[in-house]
Amino acid sequence: MLVLSRQRDETIMIGDHIELTVVDIRGDKVRIGIKAPPEVAVHRKEVYEAIKRENEQAAGLSEKEFGSLQTSGKHRRRDQPPVPAAGRLRRRKPPPKRETA
């Protein structure tokens, strides 16, 4: 594991397209801003693990269980966009930069 020290408003680059910026430090908590391309999923680890667990459970459904899911509820027409995956988070805009005097 690489460990780097950064102060508030300092940034770490991962590759050419991912920026991690220390936004705020309060006591023992650090707020980090992440700027990444839309195709890169960014989640807290506990959320990522929950999504992974749900996907593994869904993949483990028997054909009988899966068939009952397909026939229940509303059906999506082929020309409609797909529904986002469960647990997928919307990306928030980064907070505005603070001006220093």
Backbone as JSON Lines, residues from 0, in Angstrom:
{"i":0,"aa":"M","n":[0.85,-1.17,0.0],"ca":[0.0,0.0,0.0],"c":[0.9,1.24,0.0]}
{"i":1,"aa":"L","n":[0.61,2.14,-0.88],"ca":[1.31,3.42,-0.94],"c":[0.62,4.39,0.01]}
{"i":2,"aa":"V","n":[1.37,5.03,0.88],"ca":[0.81,6.0,1.82],"c":[1.41,7.36,1.5]}
{"i":3,"aa":"L","n":[0.55,8.34,1.24],"ca":[0.98,9.69,0.92],"c":[0.38,10.68,1.91]}
{"i":4,"aa":"S","n":[1.12,11.72,2.22],"ca":[0.61,12.78,3.09],"c":[0.17,13.95,2.22]}
{"i":5,"aa":"R","n":[-0.99,14.5,2.52],"ca":[-1.52,15.64,1.79],"c":[-2.16,16.58,2.78]}
{"i":6,"aa":"Q","n":[-2.15,17.86,2.48],"ca":[-2.85,18.84,3.28],"c":[-4.12,19.23,2.55]}
{"i":7,"aa":"R","n":[-4.97,20.03,3.22],"ca":[-6.22,20.46,2.61],"c":[-5.95,21.14,1.27]}
{"i":8,"aa":"D","n":[-6.82,20.88,0.3],"ca":[-6.77,21.42,-1.06],"c":[-5.61,20.89,-1.9]}
{"i":9,"aa":"E","n":[-4.9,19.87,-1.42],"ca":[-3.86,19.23,-2.22],"c":[-4.44,17.99,-2.87]}
{"i":10,"aa":"T","n":[-3.9,17.63,-4.04],"ca":[-4.47,16.58,-4.88],"c":[-3.48,15.46,-5.14]}
{"i":11,"aa":"I","n":[-4.01,14.27,-5.31],"ca":[-3.25,13.1,-5.74],"c":[-3.84,12.65,-7.07]}
{"i":12,"aa":"M","n":[-3.0,12.35,-8.04],"ca":[-3.46,11.85,-9.34],"c":[-3.29,10.33,-9.39]}
{"i":13,"aa":"I","n":[-4.3,9.65,-9.91],"ca":[-4.21,8.21,-10.18],"c":[-4.34,8.08,-11.69]}
{"i":14,"aa":"G","n":[-3.27,7.71,-12.34],"ca":[-3.27,7.68,-13.8],"c":[-3.43,9.1,-14.32]}
{"i":15,"aa":"D","n":[-4.02,9.21,-15.52],"ca":[-4.21,10.53,-16.14],"c":[-5.58,11.12,-15.89]}
{"i":16,"aa":"H","n":[-6.52,10.32,-15.36],"ca":[-7.91,10.77,-15.36],"c":[-8.6,10.78,-14.0]}
{"i":17,"aa":"I","n":[-7.93,10.37,-12.94],"ca":[-8.57,10.32,-11.63],"c":[-7.82,11.23,-10.66]}
{"i":18,"aa":"E","n":[-8.56,12.15,-10.03],"ca":[-7.98,13.08,-9.07],"c":[-8.62,12.87,-7.7]}
{"i":19,"aa":"L","n":[-7.8,12.77,-6.67],"ca":[-8.27,12.71,-5.29],"c":[-7.8,13.99,-4.61]}
{"i":20,"aa":"T","n":[-8.74,14.77,-4.08],"ca":[-8.39,16.04,-3.44],"c":[-8.86,16.02,-1.99]}
{"i":21,"aa":"V","n":[-7.98,16.41,-1.07],"ca":[-8.37,16.54,0.32],"c":[-9.18,17.83,0.43]}
{"i":22,"aa":"V","n":[-10.47,17.69,0.71],"ca":[-11.39,18.82,0.74],"c":[-11.42,19.46,2.13]}
{"i":23,"aa":"D","n":[-11.42,18.62,3.17],"ca":[-11.53,19.16,4.52],"c":[-10.98,18.15,5.51]}
{"i":24,"aa":"I","n":[-10.47,18.65,6.61],"ca":[-9.99,17.8,7.7],"c":[-10.62,18.32,8.99]}
{"i":25,"aa":"R","n":[-11.38,17.46,9.66],"ca":[-12.03,17.83,10.93],"c":[-11.75,16.74,11.95]}
{"i":26,"aa":"G","n":[-10.88,17.03,12.9],"ca":[-10.55,16.02,13.91],"c":[-9.93,14.8,13.26]}
{"i":27,"aa":"D","n":[-10.58,13.65,13.45],"ca":[-10.05,12.41,12.88],"c":[-10.74,12.02,11.57]}
{"i":28,"aa":"K","n":[-11.49,12.96,10.96],"ca":[-12.17,12.68,9.69],"c":[-11.59,13.53,8.57]}
{"i":29,"aa":"V","n":[-11.44,12.91,7.43],"ca":[-10.94,13.59,6.24],"c":[-12.0,13.5,5.15]}
{"i":30,"aa":"R","n":[-12.33,14.6,4.53],"ca":[-13.27,14.59,3.39],"c":[-12.43,14.62,2.12]}
{"i":31,"aa":"I","n":[-12.72,13.69,1.22],"ca":[-11.95,13.55,-0.02],"c":[-12.88,13.77,-1.2]}
{"i":32,"aa":"G","n":[-12.47,14.62,-2.12],"ca":[-13.2,14.82,-3.37],"c":[-12.57,13.94,-4.43]}
{"i":33,"aa":"I","n":[-13.4,13.28,-5.24],"ca":[-12.9,12.37,-6.27],"c":[-13.45,12.83,-7.61]}
{"i":34,"aa":"K","n":[-12.56,13.09,-8.55],"ca":[-12.96,13.44,-9.91],"c":[-12.49,12.31,-10.81]}
{"i":35,"aa":"A","n":[-13.45,11.62,-11.44],"ca":[-13.13,10.47,-12.28],"c":[-14.07,10.45,-13.48]}
{"i":36,"aa":"P","n":[-13.66,9.79,-14.57],"ca":[-14.55,9.68,-15.73],"c":[-15.83,8.94,-15.36]}
{"i":37,"aa":"P","n":[-16.92,9.23,-16.07],"ca":[-18.21,8.6,-15.73],"c":[-18.19,7.07,-15.8]}
{"i":38,"aa":"E","n":[-17.32,6.5,-16.61],"ca":[-17.3,5.03,-16.74],"c":[-16.59,4.36,-15.56]}
{"i":39,"aa":"V","n":[-15.98,5.14,-14.67],"ca":[-15.32,4.59,-13.49],"c":[-16.28,4.69,-12.3]}
{"i":40,"aa":"A","n":[-16.66,3.54,-11.76],"ca":[-17.56,3.52,-10.61],"c":[-16.76,3.87,-9.35]}
{"i":41,"aa":"V","n":[-17.3,4.77,-8.54],"ca":[-16.64,5.17,-7.3],"c":[-17.63,4.95,-6.15]}
{"i":42,"aa":"H","n":[-17.26,4.1,-5.2],"ca":[-18.12,3.78,-4.06],"c":[-17.28,3.7,-2.8]}
{"i":43,"aa":"R","n":[-17.9,3.94,-1.65],"ca":[-17.26,3.61,-0.38],"c":[-17.12,2.09,-0.35]}
{"i":44,"aa":"K","n":[-16.11,1.59,0.36],"ca":[-15.86,0.15,0.33],"c":[-17.05,-0.66,0.83]}
{"i":45,"aa":"E","n":[-17.73,-0.2,1.9],"ca":[-18.86,-0.98,2.42],"c":[-20.02,-1.01,1.43]}
{"i":46,"aa":"V","n":[-20.21,0.05,0.66],"ca":[-21.25,0.07,-0.37],"c":[-20.86,-0.86,-1.52]}
{"i":47,"aa":"Y","n":[-19.6,-0.8,-1.92],"ca":[-19.09,-1.68,-2.98],"c":[-19.28,-3.15,-2.61]}
{"i":48,"aa":"E","n":[-18.95,-3.5,-1.36],"ca":[-19.1,-4.88,-0.93],"c":[-20.57,-5.3,-0.9]}
{"i":49,"aa":"A","n":[-21.47,-4.4,-0.51],"ca":[-22.9,-4.72,-0.5],"c":[-23.41,-4.94,-1.93]}
{"i":50,"aa":"I","n":[-22.98,-4.12,-2.87],"ca":[-23.38,-4.28,-4.28],"c":[-22.85,-5.61,-4.8]}
{"i":51,"aa":"K","n":[-21.6,-5.91,-4.49],"ca":[-20.99,-7.17,-4.95],"c":[-21.75,-8.37,-4.39]}
{"i":52,"aa":"R","n":[-22.1,-8.29,-3.1],"ca":[-22.84,-9.38,-2.45],"c":[-24.21,-9.57,-3.11]}
{"i":53,"aa":"E","n":[-24.92,-8.45,-3.38],"ca":[-26.24,-8.53,-4.02],"c":[-26.12,-9.12,-5.42]}
{"i":54,"aa":"N","n":[-25.09,-8.73,-6.16],"ca":[-24.89,-9.27,-7.51],"c":[-24.6,-10.77,-7.47]}
{"i":55,"aa":"E","n":[-23.8,-11.19,-6.49],"ca":[-23.52,-12.62,-6.36],"c":[-24.78,-13.39,-6.0]}
{"i":56,"aa":"Q","n":[-25.61,-12.84,-5.12],"ca":[-26.87,-13.5,-4.76],"c":[-27.79,-13.57,-5.97]}
{"i":57,"aa":"A","n":[-27.86,-12.49,-6.74],"ca":[-28.73,-12.48,-7.91],"c":[-28.25,-13.48,-8.95]}
{"i":58,"aa":"A","n":[-26.94,-13.62,-9.09],"ca":[-26.38,-14.58,-10.05],"c":[-26.64,-16.01,-9.61]}
{"i":59,"aa":"G","n":[-26.87,-16.21,-8.31],"ca":[-27.1,-17.55,-7.78],"c":[-28.54,-17.99,-7.8]}
{"i":60,"aa":"L","n":[-29.45,-17.17,-8.35],"ca":[-30.87,-17.56,-8.41],"c":[-31.04,-18.78,-9.3]}
{"i":61,"aa":"S","n":[-31.93,-19.67,-8.92],"ca":[-32.24,-20.81,-9.78],"c":[-33.09,-20.33,-10.96]}
{"i":62,"aa":"E","n":[-33.16,-21.14,-12.0],"ca":[-33.96,-20.76,-13.18],"c":[-35.42,-20.57,-12.8]}
{"i":63,"aa":"K","n":[-35.92,-21.38,-11.87],"ca":[-37.31,-21.25,-11.44],"c":[-37.53,-19.9,-10.76]}
{"i":64,"aa":"E","n":[-36.62,-19.52,-9.86],"ca":[-36.72,-18.24,-9.17],"c":[-36.6,-17.08,-10.16]}
{"i":65,"aa":"F","n":[-35.66,-17.19,-11.09],"ca":[-35.45,-16.14,-12.07],"c":[-36.66,-16.0,-12.99]}
{"i":66,"aa":"G","n":[-37.25,-17.11,-13.37],"ca":[-38.44,-17.09,-14.23],"c":[-39.6,-16.39,-13.56]}
{"i":67,"aa":"S","n":[-39.78,-16.6,-12.25],"ca":[-40.88,-15.94,-11.55],"c":[-40.64,-14.44,-11.45]}
{"i":68,"aa":"L","n":[-39.39,-14.01,-11.4],"ca":[-39.09,-12.57,-11.39],"c":[-39.41,-11.95,-12.74]}
{"i":69,"aa":"Q","n":[-39.13,-12.68,-13.81],"ca":[-39.37,-12.15,-15.15],"c":[-40.85,-11.96,-15.44]}
{"i":70,"aa":"T","n":[-41.7,-12.81,-14.89],"ca":[-43.12,-12.74,-15.22],"c":[-43.91,-11.87,-14.26]}
{"i":71,"aa":"S","n":[-43.28,-11.35,-13.21],"ca":[-44.02,-10.52,-12.27],"c":[-43.75,-9.05,-12.54]}
{"i":72,"aa":"G","n":[-44.73,-8.21,-12.24],"ca":[-44.53,-6.76,-12.36],"c":[-44.61,-6.27,-13.79]}
{"i":73,"aa":"K","n":[-44.23,-5.01,-13.98],"ca":[-44.29,-4.4,-15.3],"c":[-43.14,-4.87,-16.17]}
{"i":74,"aa":"H","n":[-43.38,-4.94,-17.45],"ca":[-42.34,-5.31,-18.4],"c":[-41.84,-4.06,-19.09]}
{"i":75,"aa":"R","n":[-40.54,-4.03,-19.34],"ca":[-39.94,-2.89,-20.01],"c":[-39.93,-3.18,-21.51]}
{"i":76,"aa":"R","n":[-40.37,-2.18,-22.29],"ca":[-40.31,-2.31,-23.74],"c":[-38.86,-2.21,-24.19]}
{"i":77,"aa":"R","n":[-38.54,-2.81,-25.32],"ca":[-37.16,-2.8,-25.81],"c":[-36.67,-1.41,-26.15]}
{"i":78,"aa":"D","n":[-37.57,-0.49,-26.5],"ca":[-37.13,0.85,-26.88],"c":[-36.95,1.78,-25.68]}
{"i":79,"aa":"Q","n":[-37.22,1.29,-24.46],"ca":[-37.02,2.09,-23.26],"c":[-35.61,1.87,-22.73]}
{"i":80,"aa":"P","n":[-35.01,2.9,-22.14],"ca":[-33.67,2.7,-21.57],"c":[-33.71,1.75,-20.39]}
{"i":81,"aa":"P","n":[-32.62,1.03,-20.14],"ca":[-32.61,0.1,-19.01],"c":[-32.67,0.84,-17.68]}
{"i":82,"aa":"V","n":[-33.21,0.18,-16.68],"ca":[-33.3,0.74,-15.33],"c":[-31.91,0.62,-14.69]}
{"i":83,"aa":"P","n":[-31.43,1.65,-13.99],"ca":[-30.11,1.56,-13.37],"c":[-30.03,0.4,-12.39]}
{"i":84,"aa":"A","n":[-28.84,-0.19,-12.25],"ca":[-28.63,-1.31,-11.35],"c":[-28.89,-0.88,-9.91]}
{"i":85,"aa":"A","n":[-29.42,-1.81,-9.11],"ca":[-29.68,-1.52,-7.7],"c":[-28.37,-1.18,-7.0]}
{"i":86,"aa":"G","n":[-28.4,-0.18,-6.15],"ca":[-27.23,0.19,-5.39],"c":[-26.3,1.17,-6.09]}
{"i":87,"aa":"R","n":[-26.6,1.49,-7.33],"ca":[-25.73,2.42,-8.06],"c":[-25.96,3.83,-7.54]}
{"i":88,"aa":"L","n":[-24.9,4.54,-7.27],"ca":[-24.99,5.86,-6.68],"c":[-24.83,6.93,-7.75]}
{"i":89,"aa":"R","n":[-25.53,8.02,-7.57],"ca":[-25.34,9.16,-8.46],"c":[-24.1,9.92,-8.01]}
{"i":90,"aa":"R","n":[-23.39,10.45,-8.96],"ca":[-22.21,11.24,-8.63],"c":[-22.65,12.65,-8.3]}
{"i":91,"aa":"R","n":[-22.12,13.17,-7.22],"ca":[-22.44,14.54,-6.84],"c":[-21.4,15.48,-7.4]}
{"i":92,"aa":"K","n":[-21.83,16.71,-7.68],"ca":[-20.88,17.72,-8.11],"c":[-19.96,18.06,-6.95]}
{"i":93,"aa":"P","n":[-18.68,18.3,-7.23],"ca":[-17.78,18.66,-6.14],"c":[-18.17,20.0,-5.53]}
{"i":94,"aa":"P","n":[-17.9,20.16,-4.23],"ca":[-18.25,21.45,-3.6],"c":[-17.41,22.57,-4.2]}
{"i":95,"aa":"P","n":[-17.92,23.79,-4.17],"ca":[-17.14,24.9,-4.73],"c":[-15.87,25.1,-3.9]}
{"i":96,"aa":"K","n":[-14.79,25.51,-4.58],"ca":[-13.54,25.73,-3.88],"c":[-13.66,26.94,-2.97]}
{"i":97,"aa":"R","n":[-13.06,26.82,-1.8],"ca":[-13.07,27.94,-0.86],"c":[-11.99,28.93,-1.26]}
{"i":98,"aa":"E","n":[-12.33,30.18,-1.17],"ca":[-11.34,31.2,-1.47],"c":[-10.63,31.55,-0.17]}
{"i":99,"aa":"T","n":[-9.31,31.63,-0.24],"ca":[-8.54,31.97,0.95],"c":[-8.13,33.43,0.89]}
{"i":100,"aa":"A","n":[-8.11,34.05,2.02],"ca":[-7.8,35.49,2.06],"c":[-6.32,35.72,2.08]}
